[in-house]
Amino acid sequence: MIYIAAAIAVGCAALAASYGNQAVMKKTIEAMTRQPEMKDYFRMNMFISVGLIEAVPIIAVVFGFLLILLFR
């Protein structure tokens, strides 16, 4: 059961991160088309946001491994 719980936690975190990345990139592209002169600013903020969003599944993997190690 612990393996299933860890897999569900990692899978849900990966799905949430992919949805978050999609939303950030969509809004960044929209902003770049409206204000092309600020594209460097938008791109920098997009990369920072995507990096922060990608931290969530990495943390979920760590918690999944902790679940497996502590409760087996």
mmCIF file as Biopython writes it, N, C-alpha, C and O atoms, coordinates in Angstrom:
data_model
#
loop_
_atom_site.group_PDB
_atom_site.id
_atom_site.type_symbol
_atom_site.label_atom_id
_atom_site.label_alt_id
_atom_site.label_comp_id
_atom_site.label_asym_id
_atom_site.label_entity_id
_atom_site.label_seq_id
_atom_site.pdbx_PDB_ins_code
_atom_site.Cartn_x
_atom_site.Cartn_y
_atom_site.Cartn_z
_atom_site.occupancy
_atom_site.B_iso_or_equiv
_atom_site.auth_seq_id
_atom_site.auth_asym_id
_atom_site.pdbx_PDB_model_num
ATOM 1   N N  . MET A ? 1  ? 0.807  -1.203 0.000   1.0 0.0 1  A 1 
ATOM 2   C CA . MET A ? 1  ? 0.000  0.000  0.000   1.0 0.0 1  A 1 
ATOM 3   C C  . MET A ? 1  ? 0.850  1.268  0.000   1.0 0.0 1  A 1 
ATOM 4   O O  . MET A ? 1  ? 0.475  2.280  -0.591  1.0 0.0 1  A 1 
ATOM 5   N N  . ILE A ? 2  ? 1.980  1.199  0.660   1.0 0.0 2  A 1 
ATOM 6   C CA . ILE A ? 2  ? 2.859  2.373  0.716   1.0 0.0 2  A 1 
ATOM 7   C C  . ILE A ? 2  ? 3.385  2.707  -0.678  1.0 0.0 2  A 1 
ATOM 8   O O  . ILE A ? 2  ? 3.530  3.877  -1.031  1.0 0.0 2  A 1 
ATOM 9   N N  . TYR A ? 3  ? 3.668  1.673  -1.466  1.0 0.0 3  A 1 
ATOM 10  C CA . TYR A ? 3  ? 4.162  1.918  -2.819  1.0 0.0 3  A 1 
ATOM 11  C C  . TYR A ? 3  ? 3.103  2.622  -3.671  1.0 0.0 3  A 1 
ATOM 12  O O  . TYR A ? 3  ? 3.415  3.506  -4.468  1.0 0.0 3  A 1 
ATOM 13  N N  . ILE A ? 4  ? 1.871  2.221  -3.490  1.0 0.0 4  A 1 
ATOM 14  C CA . ILE A ? 4  ? 0.779  2.848  -4.241  1.0 0.0 4  A 1 
ATOM 15  C C  . ILE A ? 4  ? 0.608  4.305  -3.812  1.0 0.0 4  A 1 
ATOM 16  O O  . ILE A ? 4  ? 0.406  5.180  -4.653  1.0 0.0 4  A 1 
ATOM 17  N N  . ALA A ? 5  ? 0.689  4.566  -2.512  1.0 0.0 5  A 1 
ATOM 18  C CA . ALA A ? 5  ? 0.564  5.944  -2.016  1.0 0.0 5  A 1 
ATOM 19  C C  . ALA A ? 5  ? 1.695  6.823  -2.543  1.0 0.0 5  A 1 
ATOM 20  O O  . ALA A ? 5  ? 1.467  7.968  -2.934  1.0 0.0 5  A 1 
ATOM 21  N N  . ALA A ? 6  ? 2.903  6.289  -2.553  1.0 0.0 6  A 1 
ATOM 22  C CA . ALA A ? 6  ? 4.038  7.062  -3.071  1.0 0.0 6  A 1 
ATOM 23  C C  . ALA A ? 6  ? 3.874  7.323  -4.567  1.0 0.0 6  A 1 
ATOM 24  O O  . ALA A ? 6  ? 4.159  8.423  -5.041  1.0 0.0 6  A 1 
ATOM 25  N N  . ALA A ? 7  ? 3.417  6.320  -5.306  1.0 0.0 7  A 1 
ATOM 26  C CA . ALA A ? 7  ? 3.223  6.493  -6.749  1.0 0.0 7  A 1 
ATOM 27  C C  . ALA A ? 7  ? 2.134  7.520  -7.049  1.0 0.0 7  A 1 
ATOM 28  O O  . ALA A ? 7  ? 2.267  8.325  -7.971  1.0 0.0 7  A 1 
ATOM 29  N N  . ILE A ? 8  ? 1.062  7.485  -6.268  1.0 0.0 8  A 1 
ATOM 30  C CA . ILE A ? 8  ? -0.017 8.462  -6.474  1.0 0.0 8  A 1 
ATOM 31  C C  . ILE A ? 8  ? 0.466  9.870  -6.157  1.0 0.0 8  A 1 
ATOM 32  O O  . ILE A ? 8  ? 0.138  10.813 -6.877  1.0 0.0 8  A 1 
ATOM 33  N N  . ALA A ? 9  ? 1.242  10.023 -5.086  1.0 0.0 9  A 1 
ATOM 34  C CA . ALA A ? 9  ? 1.758  11.347 -4.720  1.0 0.0 9  A 1 
ATOM 35  C C  . ALA A ? 9  ? 2.668  11.903 -5.809  1.0 0.0 9  A 1 
ATOM 36  O O  . ALA A ? 9  ? 2.555  13.072 -6.175  1.0 0.0 9  A 1 
ATOM 37  N N  . VAL A ? 10 ? 3.560  11.080 -6.322  1.0 0.0 10 A 1 
ATOM 38  C CA . VAL A ? 10 ? 4.477  11.542 -7.370  1.0 0.0 10 A 1 
ATOM 39  C C  . VAL A ? 10 ? 3.720  11.820 -8.667  1.0 0.0 10 A 1 
ATOM 40  O O  . VAL A ? 10 ? 3.996  12.808 -9.347  1.0 0.0 10 A 1 
ATOM 41  N N  . GLY A ? 11 ? 2.780  10.963 -9.007  1.0 0.0 11 A 1 
ATOM 42  C CA . GLY A ? 11 ? 2.004  11.165 -10.235 1.0 0.0 11 A 1 
ATOM 43  C C  . GLY A ? 11 ? 1.161  12.427 -10.195 1.0 0.0 11 A 1 
ATOM 44  O O  . GLY A ? 11 ? 1.104  13.173 -11.172 1.0 0.0 11 A 1 
ATOM 45  N N  . CYS A ? 12 ? 0.511  12.665 -9.071  1.0 0.0 12 A 1 
ATOM 46  C CA . CYS A ? 12 ? -0.305 13.884 -8.949  1.0 0.0 12 A 1 
ATOM 47  C C  . CYS A ? 12 ? 0.558  15.138 -8.981  1.0 0.0 12 A 1 
ATOM 48  O O  . CYS A ? 12 ? 0.168  16.145 -9.571  1.0 0.0 12 A 1 
ATOM 49  N N  . ALA A ? 13 ? 1.714  15.085 -8.357  1.0 0.0 13 A 1 
ATOM 50  C CA . ALA A ? 13 ? 2.616  16.239 -8.385  1.0 0.0 13 A 1 
ATOM 51  C C  . ALA A ? 13 ? 3.122  16.506 -9.798  1.0 0.0 13 A 1 
ATOM 52  O O  . ALA A ? 13 ? 3.247  17.661 -10.207 1.0 0.0 13 A 1 
ATOM 53  N N  . ALA A ? 14 ? 3.411  15.448 -10.540 1.0 0.0 14 A 1 
ATOM 54  C CA . ALA A ? 14 ? 3.869  15.624 -11.921 1.0 0.0 14 A 1 
ATOM 55  C C  . ALA A ? 14 ? 2.767  16.212 -12.795 1.0 0.0 14 A 1 
ATOM 56  O O  . ALA A ? 14 ? 3.027  17.082 -13.626 1.0 0.0 14 A 1 
ATOM 57  N N  . LEU A ? 15 ? 1.538  15.739 -12.607 1.0 0.0 15 A 1 
ATOM 58  C CA . LEU A ? 15 ? 0.425  16.297 -13.382 1.0 0.0 15 A 1 
ATOM 59  C C  . LEU A ? 15 ? 0.185  17.763 -13.044 1.0 0.0 15 A 1 
ATOM 60  O O  . LEU A ? 15 ? -0.044 18.582 -13.933 1.0 0.0 15 A 1 
ATOM 61  N N  . ALA A ? 16 ? 0.239  18.088 -11.761 1.0 0.0 16 A 1 
ATOM 62  C CA . ALA A ? 16 ? 0.028  19.480 -11.353 1.0 0.0 16 A 1 
ATOM 63  C C  . ALA A ? 16 ? 1.133  20.381 -11.894 1.0 0.0 16 A 1 
ATOM 64  O O  . ALA A ? 16 ? 0.864  21.503 -12.322 1.0 0.0 16 A 1 
ATOM 65  N N  . ALA A ? 17 ? 2.366  19.899 -11.877 1.0 0.0 17 A 1 
ATOM 66  C CA . ALA A ? 17 ? 3.475  20.704 -12.390 1.0 0.0 17 A 1 
ATOM 67  C C  . ALA A ? 17 ? 3.358  20.906 -13.899 1.0 0.0 17 A 1 
ATOM 68  O O  . ALA A ? 17 ? 3.646  21.991 -14.404 1.0 0.0 17 A 1 
ATOM 69  N N  . SER A ? 18 ? 2.938  19.873 -14.615 1.0 0.0 18 A 1 
ATOM 70  C CA . SER A ? 18 ? 2.796  20.038 -16.063 1.0 0.0 18 A 1 
ATOM 71  C C  . SER A ? 18 ? 1.681  21.029 -16.393 1.0 0.0 18 A 1 
ATOM 72  O O  . SER A ? 18 ? 1.806  21.813 -17.333 1.0 0.0 18 A 1 
ATOM 73  N N  . TYR A ? 19 ? 0.597  20.995 -15.626 1.0 0.0 19 A 1 
ATOM 74  C CA . TYR A ? 19 ? -0.472 21.974 -15.838 1.0 0.0 19 A 1 
ATOM 75  C C  . TYR A ? 19 ? 0.010  23.385 -15.498 1.0 0.0 19 A 1 
ATOM 76  O O  . TYR A ? 19 ? -0.307 24.335 -16.213 1.0 0.0 19 A 1 
ATOM 77  N N  . GLY A ? 20 ? 0.771  23.527 -14.415 1.0 0.0 20 A 1 
ATOM 78  C CA . GLY A ? 20 ? 1.301  24.838 -14.038 1.0 0.0 20 A 1 
ATOM 79  C C  . GLY A ? 20 ? 2.269  25.385 -15.074 1.0 0.0 20 A 1 
ATOM 80  O O  . GLY A ? 20 ? 2.231  26.571 -15.403 1.0 0.0 20 A 1 
ATOM 81  N N  . ASN A ? 21 ? 3.135  24.523 -15.587 1.0 0.0 21 A 1 
ATOM 82  C CA . ASN A ? 21 ? 4.070  24.963 -16.627 1.0 0.0 21 A 1 
ATOM 83  C C  . ASN A ? 21 ? 3.329  25.406 -17.880 1.0 0.0 21 A 1 
ATOM 84  O O  . ASN A ? 21 ? 3.691  26.397 -18.515 1.0 0.0 21 A 1 
ATOM 85  N N  . GLN A ? 22 ? 2.299  24.665 -18.222 1.0 0.0 22 A 1 
ATOM 86  C CA . GLN A ? 22 ? 1.518  25.028 -19.402 1.0 0.0 22 A 1 
ATOM 87  C C  . GLN A ? 22 ? 0.864  26.385 -19.223 1.0 0.0 22 A 1 
ATOM 88  O O  . GLN A ? 22 ? 0.850  27.190 -20.154 1.0 0.0 22 A 1 
ATOM 89  N N  . ALA A ? 23 ? 0.326  26.650 -18.049 1.0 0.0 23 A 1 
ATOM 90  C CA . ALA A ? 23 ? -0.343 27.924 -17.810 1.0 0.0 23 A 1 
ATOM 91  C C  . ALA A ? 23 ? 0.645  29.091 -17.834 1.0 0.0 23 A 1 
ATOM 92  O O  . ALA A ? 23 ? 0.351  30.150 -18.389 1.0 0.0 23 A 1 
ATOM 93  N N  . VAL A ? 24 ? 1.813  28.891 -17.230 1.0 0.0 24 A 1 
ATOM 94  C CA . VAL A ? 24 ? 2.828  29.956 -17.221 1.0 0.0 24 A 1 
ATOM 95  C C  . VAL A ? 24 ? 3.303  30.254 -18.633 1.0 0.0 24 A 1 
ATOM 96  O O  . VAL A ? 24 ? 3.411  31.419 -19.019 1.0 0.0 24 A 1 
ATOM 97  N N  . MET A ? 25 ? 3.586  29.219 -19.405 1.0 0.0 25 A 1 
ATOM 98  C CA . MET A ? 25 ? 4.077  29.439 -20.766 1.0 0.0 25 A 1 
ATOM 99  C C  . MET A ? 25 ? 3.011  30.067 -21.655 1.0 0.0 25 A 1 
ATOM 100 O O  . MET A ? 25 ? 3.321  30.905 -22.502 1.0 0.0 25 A 1 
ATOM 101 N N  . LYS A ? 26 ? 1.768  29.669 -21.466 1.0 0.0 26 A 1 
ATOM 102 C CA . LYS A ? 26 ? 0.680  30.256 -22.249 1.0 0.0 26 A 1 
ATOM 103 C C  . LYS A ? 26 ? 0.569  31.751 -21.979 1.0 0.0 26 A 1 
ATOM 104 O O  . LYS A ? 26 ? 0.462  32.547 -22.913 1.0 0.0 26 A 1 
ATOM 105 N N  . LYS A ? 27 ? 0.594  32.131 -20.719 1.0 0.0 27 A 1 
ATOM 106 C CA . LYS A ? 27 ? 0.477  33.550 -20.376 1.0 0.0 27 A 1 
ATOM 107 C C  . LYS A ? 27 ? 1.710  34.333 -20.824 1.0 0.0 27 A 1 
ATOM 108 O O  . LYS A ? 27 ? 1.600  35.495 -21.214 1.0 0.0 27 A 1 
ATOM 109 N N  . THR A ? 28 ? 2.878  33.703 -20.770 1.0 0.0 28 A 1 
ATOM 110 C CA . THR A ? 28 ? 4.089  34.386 -21.224 1.0 0.0 28 A 1 
ATOM 111 C C  . THR A ? 28 ? 4.033  34.660 -22.720 1.0 0.0 28 A 1 
ATOM 112 O O  . THR A ? 28 ? 4.390  35.749 -23.171 1.0 0.0 28 A 1 
ATOM 113 N N  . ILE A ? 29 ? 3.586  33.678 -23.482 1.0 0.0 29 A 1 
ATOM 114 C CA . ILE A ? 29 ? 3.476  33.881 -24.934 1.0 0.0 29 A 1 
ATOM 115 C C  . ILE A ? 29 ? 2.453  34.960 -25.246 1.0 0.0 29 A 1 
ATOM 116 O O  . ILE A ? 29 ? 2.665  35.781 -26.138 1.0 0.0 29 A 1 
ATOM 117 N N  . GLU A ? 30 ? 1.341  34.961 -24.513 1.0 0.0 30 A 1 
ATOM 118 C CA . GLU A ? 30 ? 0.348  36.021 -24.716 1.0 0.0 30 A 1 
ATOM 119 C C  . GLU A ? 30 ? 0.934  37.393 -24.403 1.0 0.0 30 A 1 
ATOM 120 O O  . GLU A ? 30 ? 0.699  38.352 -25.138 1.0 0.0 30 A 1 
ATOM 121 N N  . ALA A ? 31 ? 1.690  37.489 -23.320 1.0 0.0 31 A 1 
ATOM 122 C CA . ALA A ? 31 ? 2.288  38.768 -22.941 1.0 0.0 31 A 1 
ATOM 123 C C  . ALA A ? 31 ? 3.331  39.210 -23.968 1.0 0.0 31 A 1 
ATOM 124 O O  . ALA A ? 31 ? 3.438  40.397 -24.276 1.0 0.0 31 A 1 
ATOM 125 N N  . MET A ? 32 ? 4.095  38.258 -24.495 1.0 0.0 32 A 1 
ATOM 126 C CA . MET A ? 32 ? 5.105  38.604 -25.496 1.0 0.0 32 A 1 
ATOM 127 C C  . MET A ? 32 ? 4.478  39.103 -26.788 1.0 0.0 32 A 1 
ATOM 128 O O  . MET A ? 32 ? 5.033  39.976 -27.455 1.0 0.0 32 A 1 
ATOM 129 N N  . THR A ? 33 ? 3.324  38.551 -27.140 1.0 0.0 33 A 1 
ATOM 130 C CA . THR A ? 33 ? 2.685  39.023 -28.372 1.0 0.0 33 A 1 
ATOM 131 C C  . THR A ? 33 ? 2.072  40.403 -28.178 1.0 0.0 33 A 1 
ATOM 132 O O  . THR A ? 33 ? 1.976  41.177 -29.130 1.0 0.0 33 A 1 
ATOM 133 N N  . ARG A ? 34 ? 1.658  40.717 -26.961 1.0 0.0 34 A 1 
ATOM 134 C CA . ARG A ? 34 ? 1.085  42.044 -26.709 1.0 0.0 34 A 1 
ATOM 135 C C  . ARG A ? 34 ? 2.147  43.113 -26.559 1.0 0.0 34 A 1 
ATOM 136 O O  . ARG A ? 34 ? 1.959  44.247 -26.999 1.0 0.0 34 A 1 
ATOM 137 N N  . GLN A ? 35 ? 3.278  42.754 -25.932 1.0 0.0 35 A 1 
ATOM 138 C CA . GLN A ? 35 ? 4.350  43.721 -25.695 1.0 0.0 35 A 1 
ATOM 139 C C  . GLN A ? 35 ? 5.689  43.106 -26.101 1.0 0.0 35 A 1 
ATOM 140 O O  . GLN A ? 35 ? 6.440  42.642 -25.242 1.0 0.0 35 A 1 
ATOM 141 N N  . PRO A ? 36 ? 5.992  43.098 -27.389 1.0 0.0 36 A 1 
ATOM 142 C CA . PRO A ? 36 ? 7.228  42.447 -27.847 1.0 0.0 36 A 1 
ATOM 143 C C  . PRO A ? 36 ? 8.498  43.128 -27.338 1.0 0.0 36 A 1 
ATOM 144 O O  . PRO A ? 36 ? 9.553  42.496 -27.284 1.0 0.0 36 A 1 
ATOM 145 N N  . GLU A ? 37 ? 8.415  44.388 -26.969 1.0 0.0 37 A 1 
ATOM 146 C CA . GLU A ? 37 ? 9.613  45.079 -26.491 1.0 0.0 37 A 1 
ATOM 147 C C  . GLU A ? 37 ? 10.042 44.602 -25.101 1.0 0.0 37 A 1 
ATOM 148 O O  . GLU A ? 37 ? 11.174 44.855 -24.689 1.0 0.0 37 A 1 
ATOM 149 N N  . MET A ? 38 ? 9.159  43.919 -24.376 1.0 0.0 38 A 1 
ATOM 150 C CA . MET A ? 38 ? 9.482  43.433 -23.035 1.0 0.0 38 A 1 
ATOM 151 C C  . MET A ? 38 ? 9.684  41.916 -23.018 1.0 0.0 38 A 1 
ATOM 152 O O  . MET A ? 38 ? 9.547  41.284 -21.971 1.0 0.0 38 A 1 
ATOM 153 N N  . LYS A ? 39 ? 10.007 41.335 -24.170 1.0 0.0 39 A 1 
ATOM 154 C CA . LYS A ? 39 ? 10.099 39.878 -24.247 1.0 0.0 39 A 1 
ATOM 155 C C  . LYS A ? 39 ? 11.203 39.309 -23.363 1.0 0.0 39 A 1 
ATOM 156 O O  . LYS A ? 39 ? 11.043 38.215 -22.820 1.0 0.0 39 A 1 
ATOM 157 N N  . ASP A ? 40 ? 12.318 40.019 -23.203 1.0 0.0 40 A 1 
ATOM 158 C CA . ASP A ? 40 ? 13.391 39.514 -22.343 1.0 0.0 40 A 1 
ATOM 159 C C  . ASP A ? 40 ? 12.959 39.449 -20.881 1.0 0.0 40 A 1 
ATOM 160 O O  . ASP A ? 40 ? 13.307 38.505 -20.172 1.0 0.0 40 A 1 
ATOM 161 N N  . TYR A ? 41 ? 12.212 40.436 -20.432 1.0 0.0 41 A 1 
ATOM 162 C CA . TYR A ? 41 ? 11.703 40.455 -19.062 1.0 0.0 41 A 1 
ATOM 163 C C  . TYR A ? 41 ? 10.728 39.303 -18.836 1.0 0.0 41 A 1 
ATOM 164 O O  . TYR A ? 41 ? 10.797 38.607 -17.823 1.0 0.0 41 A 1 
ATOM 165 N N  . PHE A ? 42 ? 9.818  39.111 -19.795 1.0 0.0 42 A 1 
ATOM 166 C CA . PHE A ? 42 ? 8.843  38.030 -19.664 1.0 0.0 42 A 1 
ATOM 167 C C  . PHE A ? 42 ? 9.521  36.666 -19.688 1.0 0.0 42 A 1 
ATOM 168 O O  . PHE A ? 42 ? 9.149  35.769 -18.930 1.0 0.0 42 A 1 
ATOM 169 N N  . ARG A ? 43 ? 10.512 36.509 -20.556 1.0 0.0 43 A 1 
ATOM 170 C CA . ARG A ? 43 ? 11.209 35.231 -20.658 1.0 0.0 43 A 1 
ATOM 171 C C  . ARG A ? 43 ? 11.963 34.920 -19.368 1.0 0.0 43 A 1 
ATOM 172 O O  . ARG A ? 43 ? 11.955 33.778 -18.908 1.0 0.0 43 A 1 
ATOM 173 N N  . MET A ? 44 ? 12.610 35.919 -18.782 1.0 0.0 44 A 1 
ATOM 174 C CA . MET A ? 44 ? 13.328 35.706 -17.528 1.0 0.0 44 A 1 
ATOM 175 C C  . MET A ? 44 ? 12.355 35.277 -16.421 1.0 0.0 44 A 1 
ATOM 176 O O  . MET A ? 44 ? 12.630 34.334 -15.679 1.0 0.0 44 A 1 
ATOM 177 N N  . ASN A ? 45 ? 11.238 35.962 -16.320 1.0 0.0 45 A 1 
ATOM 178 C CA . ASN A ? 45 ? 10.244 35.595 -15.308 1.0 0.0 45 A 1 
ATOM 179 C C  . ASN A ? 45 ? 9.649  34.212 -15.567 1.0 0.0 45 A 1 
ATOM 180 O O  . ASN A ? 45 ? 9.336  33.483 -14.626 1.0 0.0 45 A 1 
ATOM 181 N N  . MET A ? 46 ? 9.494  33.855 -16.830 1.0 0.0 46 A 1 
ATOM 182 C CA . MET A ? 46 ? 8.969  32.534 -17.158 1.0 0.0 46 A 1 
ATOM 183 C C  . MET A ? 46 ? 9.927  31.445 -16.689 1.0 0.0 46 A 1 
ATOM 184 O O  . MET A ? 46 ? 9.497  30.455 -16.097 1.0 0.0 46 A 1 
ATOM 185 N N  . PHE A ? 47 ? 11.219 31.619 -16.947 1.0 0.0 47 A 1 
ATOM 186 C CA . PHE A ? 47 ? 12.189 30.600 -16.546 1.0 0.0 47 A 1 
ATOM 187 C C  . PHE A ? 47 ? 12.257 30.469 -15.028 1.0 0.0 47 A 1 
ATOM 188 O O  . PHE A ? 47 ? 12.387 29.359 -14.511 1.0 0.0 47 A 1 
ATOM 189 N N  . ILE A ? 48 ? 12.173 31.567 -14.322 1.0 0.0 48 A 1 
ATOM 190 C CA . ILE A ? 48 ? 12.169 31.502 -12.855 1.0 0.0 48 A 1 
ATOM 191 C C  . ILE A ? 48 ? 10.922 30.784 -12.370 1.0 0.0 48 A 1 
ATOM 192 O O  . ILE A ? 48 ? 11.001 29.936 -11.481 1.0 0.0 48 A 1 
ATOM 193 N N  . SER A ? 49 ? 9.777  31.112 -12.943 1.0 0.0 49 A 1 
ATOM 194 C CA . SER A ? 49 ? 8.519  30.481 -12.530 1.0 0.0 49 A 1 
ATOM 195 C C  . SER A ? 49 ? 8.510  28.987 -12.839 1.0 0.0 49 A 1 
ATOM 196 O O  . SER A ? 49 ? 8.071  28.186 -12.015 1.0 0.0 49 A 1 
ATOM 197 N N  . VAL A ? 50 ? 8.984  28.614 -14.006 1.0 0.0 50 A 1 
ATOM 198 C CA . VAL A ? 50 ? 9.020  27.195 -14.370 1.0 0.0 50 A 1 
ATOM 199 C C  . VAL A ? 50 ? 9.971  26.434 -13.451 1.0 0.0 50 A 1 
ATOM 200 O O  . VAL A ? 50 ? 9.690  25.298 -13.067 1.0 0.0 50 A 1 
ATOM 201 N N  . GLY A ? 51 ? 11.078 27.046 -13.104 1.0 0.0 51 A 1 
ATOM 202 C CA . GLY A ? 51 ? 11.998 26.396 -12.169 1.0 0.0 51 A 1 
ATOM 203 C C  . GLY A ? 51 ? 11.377 26.169 -10.808 1.0 0.0 51 A 1 
ATOM 204 O O  . GLY A ? 51 ? 11.574 25.118 -10.198 1.0 0.0 51 A 1 
ATOM 205 N N  . LEU A ? 52 ? 10.625 27.151 -10.328 1.0 0.0 52 A 1 
ATOM 206 C CA . LEU A ? 52 ? 9.952  26.990 -9.041  1.0 0.0 52 A 1 
ATOM 207 C C  . LEU A ? 52 ? 8.844  25.949 -9.115  1.0 0.0 52 A 1 
ATOM 208 O O  . LEU A ? 52 ? 8.635  25.190 -8.168  1.0 0.0 52 A 1 
ATOM 209 N N  . ILE A ? 53 ? 8.137  25.913 -10.233 1.0 0.0 53 A 1 
ATOM 210 C CA . ILE A ? 53 ? 7.076  24.923 -10.391 1.0 0.0 53 A 1 
ATOM 211 C C  . ILE A ? 53 ? 7.665  23.512 -10.467 1.0 0.0 53 A 1 
ATOM 212 O O  . ILE A ? 53 ? 7.086  22.570 -9.925  1.0 0.0 53 A 1 
ATOM 213 N N  . GLU A ? 54 ? 8.796  23.363 -11.126 1.0 0.0 54 A 1 
ATOM 214 C CA . GLU A ? 54 ? 9.419  22.043 -11.253 1.0 0.0 54 A 1 
ATOM 215 C C  . GLU A ? 54 ? 9.983  21.533 -9.931  1.0 0.0 54 A 1 
ATOM 216 O O  . GLU A ? 54 ? 10.286 20.346 -9.809  1.0 0.0 54 A 1 
ATOM 217 N N  . ALA A ? 55 ? 10.127 22.401 -8.952  1.0 0.0 55 A 1 
ATOM 218 C CA . ALA A ? 55 ? 10.601 21.951 -7.637  1.0 0.0 55 A 1 
ATOM 219 C C  . ALA A ? 55 ? 9.551  21.096 -6.941  1.0 0.0 55 A 1 
ATOM 220 O O  . ALA A ? 55 ? 9.893  20.251 -6.114  1.0 0.0 55 A 1 
ATOM 221 N N  . VAL A ? 56 ? 8.286  21.303 -7.262  1.0 0.0 56 A 1 
ATOM 222 C CA . VAL A ? 56 ? 7.208  20.566 -6.593  1.0 0.0 56 A 1 
ATOM 223 C C  . VAL A ? 56 ? 7.290  19.059 -6.856  1.0 0.0 56 A 1 
ATOM 224 O O  . VAL A ? 56 ? 7.231  18.293 -5.894  1.0 0.0 56 A 1 
ATOM 225 N N  . PRO A ? 57 ? 7.424  18.586 -8.108  1.0 0.0 57 A 1 
ATOM 226 C CA . PRO A ? 57 ? 7.518  17.135 -8.290  1.0 0.0 57 A 1 
ATOM 227 C C  . PRO A ? 57 ? 8.809  16.549 -7.721  1.0 0.0 57 A 1 
ATOM 228 O O  . PRO A ? 57 ? 8.831  15.392 -7.300  1.0 0.0 57 A 1 
ATOM 229 N N  . ILE A ? 58 ? 9.871  17.330 -7.705  1.0 0.0 58 A 1 
ATOM 230 C CA . ILE A ? 58 ? 11.115 16.837 -7.114  1.0 0.0 58 A 1 
ATOM 231 C C  . ILE A ? 58 ? 10.927 16.613 -5.620  1.0 0.0 58 A 1 
ATOM 232 O O  . ILE A ? 58 ? 11.380 15.605 -5.078  1.0 0.0 58 A 1 
ATOM 233 N N  . ILE A ? 59 ? 10.265 17.543 -4.961  1.0 0.0 59 A 1 
ATOM 234 C CA . ILE A ? 59 ? 9.981  17.382 -3.534  1.0 0.0 59 A 1 
ATOM 235 C C  . ILE A ? 59 ? 9.041  16.201 -3.323  1.0 0.0 59 A 1 
ATOM 236 O O  . ILE A ? 59 ? 9.194  15.461 -2.352  1.0 0.0 59 A 1 
ATOM 237 N N  . ALA A ? 60 ? 8.073  16.014 -4.215  1.0 0.0 60 A 1 
ATOM 238 C CA . ALA A ? 60 ? 7.150  14.879 -4.091  1.0 0.0 60 A 1 
ATOM 239 C C  . ALA A ? 60 ? 7.891  13.547 -4.230  1.0 0.0 60 A 1 
ATOM 240 O O  . ALA A ? 60 ? 7.568  12.585 -3.532  1.0 0.0 60 A 1 
ATOM 241 N N  . VAL A ? 61 ? 8.865  13.484 -5.111  1.0 0.0 61 A 1 
ATOM 242 C CA . VAL A ? 61 ? 9.666  12.259 -5.244  1.0 0.0 61 A 1 
ATOM 243 C C  . VAL A ? 61 ? 10.423 11.982 -3.955  1.0 0.0 61 A 1 
ATOM 244 O O  . VAL A ? 61 ? 10.502 10.835 -3.515  1.0 0.0 61 A 1 
ATOM 245 N N  . VAL A ? 62 ? 10.973 13.013 -3.352  1.0 0.0 62 A 1 
ATOM 246 C CA . VAL A ? 62 ? 11.688 12.839 -2.086  1.0 0.0 62 A 1 
ATOM 247 C C  . VAL A ? 62 ? 10.736 12.339 -1.004  1.0 0.0 62 A 1 
ATOM 248 O O  . VAL A ? 62 ? 11.082 11.428 -0.253  1.0 0.0 62 A 1 
ATOM 249 N N  . PHE A ? 63 ? 9.550  12.918 -0.914  1.0 0.0 63 A 1 
ATOM 250 C CA . PHE A ? 63 ? 8.576  12.457 0.073   1.0 0.0 63 A 1 
ATOM 251 C C  . PHE A ? 63 ? 8.109  11.036 -0.229  1.0 0.0 63 A 1 
ATOM 252 O O  . PHE A ? 63 ? 7.862  10.254 0.689   1.0 0.0 63 A 1 
ATOM 253 N N  . GLY A ? 64 ? 7.988  10.703 -1.503  1.0 0.0 64 A 1 
ATOM 254 C CA . GLY A ? 64 ? 7.628  9.333  -1.866  1.0 0.0 64 A 1 
ATOM 255 C C  . GLY A ? 64 ? 8.678  8.337  -1.410  1.0 0.0 64 A 1 
ATOM 256 O O  . GLY A ? 64 ? 8.351  7.279  -0.873  1.0 0.0 64 A 1 
ATOM 257 N N  . PHE A ? 65 ? 9.946  8.679  -1.627  1.0 0.0 65 A 1 
ATOM 258 C CA . PHE A ? 65 ? 11.022 7.803  -1.147  1.0 0.0 65 A 1 
ATOM 259 C C  . PHE A ? 65 ? 11.030 7.721  0.371   1.0 0.0 65 A 1 
ATOM 260 O O  . PHE A ? 65 ? 11.284 6.655  0.930   1.0 0.0 65 A 1 
ATOM 261 N N  . LEU A ? 66 ? 10.756 8.831  1.045   1.0 0.0 66 A 1 
ATOM 262 C CA . LEU A ? 66 ? 10.690 8.800  2.504   1.0 0.0 66 A 1 
ATOM 263 C C  . LEU A ? 66 ? 9.548  7.908  2.979   1.0 0.0 66 A 1 
ATOM 264 O O  . LEU A ? 66 ? 9.707  7.157  3.942   1.0 0.0 66 A 1 
ATOM 265 N N  . LEU A ? 67 ? 8.414  7.983  2.321   1.0 0.0 67 A 1 
ATOM 266 C CA . LEU A ? 67 ? 7.299  7.095  2.667   1.0 0.0 67 A 1 
ATOM 267 C C  . LEU A ? 67 ? 7.710  5.630  2.548   1.0 0.0 67 A 1 
ATOM 268 O O  . LEU A ? 67 ? 7.440  4.819  3.434   1.0 0.0 67 A 1 
ATOM 269 N N  . ILE A ? 68 ? 8.357  5.315  1.452   1.0 0.0 68 A 1 
ATOM 270 C CA . ILE A ? 68 ? 8.771  3.930  1.228   1.0 0.0 68 A 1 
ATOM 271 C C  . ILE A ? 68 ? 9.805  3.488  2.257   1.0 0.0 68 A 1 
ATOM 272 O O  . ILE A ? 68 ? 9.724  2.379  2.785   1.0 0.0 68 A 1 
ATOM 273 N N  . LEU A ? 69 ? 10.770 4.348  2.539   1.0 0.0 69 A 1 
ATOM 274 C CA . LEU A ? 69 ? 11.829 3.970  3.478   1.0 0.0 69 A 1 
ATOM 275 C C  . LEU A ? 69 ? 11.348 3.891  4.914   1.0 0.0 69 A 1 
ATOM 276 O O  . LEU A ? 69 ? 11.777 3.012  5.662   1.0 0.0 69 A 1 
ATOM 277 N N  . LEU A ? 70 ? 10.467 4.792  5.309   1.0 0.0 70 A 1 
ATOM 278 C CA . LEU A ? 70 ? 10.057 4.829  6.708   1.0 0.0 70 A 1 
ATOM 279 C C  . LEU A ? 70 ? 8.969  3.815  7.061   1.0 0.0 70 A 1 
ATOM 280 O O  . LEU A ? 70 ? 8.903  3.369  8.207   1.0 0.0 70 A 1 
ATOM 281 N N  . PHE A ? 71 ? 8.124  3.444  6.117   1.0 0.0 71 A 1 
ATOM 282 C CA . PHE A ? 71 ? 6.982  2.615  6.444   1.0 0.0 71 A 1 
ATOM 283 C C  . PHE A ? 71 ? 7.000  1.240  5.786   1.0 0.0 71 A 1 
ATOM 284 O O  . PHE A ? 71 ? 5.940  0.632  5.636   1.0 0.0 71 A 1 
ATOM 285 N N  . ARG A ? 72 ? 8.132  0.743  5.398   1.0 0.0 72 A 1 
ATOM 286 C CA . ARG A ? 72 ? 8.102  -0.586 4.784   1.0 0.0 72 A 1 
ATOM 287 C C  . ARG A ? 72 ? 8.292  -1.673 5.766   1.0 0.0 72 A 1 
ATOM 288 O O  . ARG A ? 72 ? 8.290  -2.847 5.395   1.0 0.0 72 A 1 
#
